[in-house]
Amino acid sequence: MVTKQYSGLPDEADLRRADSLAREIFSDVANKWALLIIEALGERTLRFSELRTEVEGISHKMLTQNLRMLERNGLVHREVHPTVPPRVEYTLTGPGRGLRATVDTMCSWTHRNLRHIEESRKRFATGTETGTGTADTP
């Protein structure tokens, strides 16, 4: 995807427009790995290996890609310490901490609604909610 420069025009901030910068940013940060990395960083600084331990199931490649994207968008600060071997640490920036507040709200919502969602999934799988078990049926 081509990175746009924000021009201050209303179209650039409209999430509904396919070519808006806002949609590009939203797409970047609204993925499970980015959200889990933001949550893991919280209020602390972590090294790459610590992040990989904190975010269970993430591959080296996905962690690298997401950290680069978060750094590019100014949500994560990457600091390289000139040691042998180099020590690299990641910290949320001010905007990253602001986004973390939203992630925390999403986590709270998930915990509050987990039982309801589990029950809905069971009903859906058995077809008792829609009558057929498919979302396409009217």
C-alpha positions in Angstrom: 0.0 0.0 0.0 1.3 3.5 -0.9 1.7 5.8 2.1 -0.1 9.1 1.8 0.9 12.4 3.3 -1.9 13.9 5.4 -3.0 17.1 3.6 -5.5 18.2 6.1 -8.4 17.6 3.7 -11.5 16.1 5.1 -11.4 13.2 2.6 -8.1 12.1 4.1 -9.7 11.5 7.5 -12.8 9.7 6.3 -12.6 6.0 7.2 -15.4 5.3 4.7 -13.2 6.3 1.7 -11.0 3.5 0.3 -8.2 6.0 -0.5 -8.1 7.8 2.8 -5.0 8.0 5.1 -7.3 7.4 8.1 -8.4 4.0 6.6 -4.8 3.1 6.0 -3.8 3.8 9.6 -7.0 2.1 10.9 -6.1 -1.0 8.8 -2.5 -1.0 10.1 -3.4 -0.8 13.8 -6.7 -2.8 13.8 -5.1 -6.2 13.5 -4.7 -8.8 16.3 -1.0 -8.7 16.5 -0.7 -4.9 16.6 -3.3 -4.8 19.4 -1.6 -7.5 21.4 1.8 -5.8 21.0 0.3 -2.5 22.2 -1.3 -4.3 25.2 1.9 -6.1 26.0 4.0 -2.9 26.0 1.6 -1.2 28.3 3.6 1.2 30.4 6.9 -0.7 30.2 9.8 -1.0 27.8 10.5 -4.5 26.4 13.1 -6.1 24.3 12.1 -8.1 21.2 12.5 -11.5 22.9 10.4 -10.3 25.8 7.7 -9.1 23.5 7.7 -12.5 21.7 7.2 -14.2 25.0 4.4 -11.9 26.0 2.5 -12.2 22.7 2.0 -16.0 22.6 1.9 -17.5 19.1 3.4 -14.6 17.2 6.1 -15.5 14.8 9.5 -13.7 14.6 8.4 -12.4 11.2 5.0 -11.1 12.3 6.5 -9.4 15.4 9.1 -7.7 13.2 6.6 -6.5 10.6 4.2 -5.2 13.2 6.8 -3.5 15.3 8.1 -1.7 12.1 4.6 -0.7 11.2 3.9 0.6 14.7 7.2 2.5 14.7 6.5 3.9 11.2 3.1 5.2 12.4 4.7 6.8 15.5 3.1 4.5 18.0 6.2 2.7 19.2 9.7 4.0 19.8 12.6 1.7 19.0 15.9 2.3 20.8 19.1 0.6 19.8 21.8 0.5 22.5 25.3 0.3 21.1 26.4 -2.9 22.9 27.6 -6.2 21.5 25.3 -7.7 20.6 23.1 -4.7 20.1 20.2 -4.4 22.6 17.0 -3.1 21.1 14.1 -1.9 23.3 10.5 -0.9 22.4 8.3 1.6 24.2 4.9 3.1 23.4 5.0 6.7 22.4 2.3 9.2 23.7 -0.1 8.4 20.8 0.7 4.7 21.4 -0.3 5.0 25.0 -3.5 6.8 23.9 -4.3 3.9 21.6 -3.6 1.5 24.4 -6.4 3.1 26.4 -8.7 2.1 23.5 -7.2 -1.4 23.4 -7.8 -1.7 27.2 -11.5 -0.7 26.6 -11.8 -3.4 23.9 -10.2 -6.0 26.3 -12.7 -5.0 29.0 -15.6 -5.3 26.6 -14.4 -8.7 25.5 -14.2 -9.9 29.1 -17.7 -8.5 29.9 -19.2 -10.2 26.9 -17.3 -13.4 26.6 -20.0 -15.6 28.0 -22.6 -14.1 25.7 -20.4 -14.5 22.7 -19.6 -18.1 23.6 -23.3 -18.9 24.0 -24.2 -17.2 20.7 -21.5 -19.2 18.9 -22.9 -22.5 20.3 -26.4 -21.5 19.2 -25.2 -20.5 15.8 -23.2 -23.7 15.3 -26.2 -25.8 16.1 -28.5 -23.7 14.0 -30.8 -22.8 16.9 -30.3 -19.1 16.6 -31.0 -18.6 12.9 -32.8 -21.9 12.2 -30.1 -23.2 9.8 -26.7 -22.4 11.3 -25.6 -20.1 8.5 -25.3 -16.3 8.6 -26.6 -16.0 5.0 -30.1 -17.3 5.6 -32.7 -14.5 5.9 
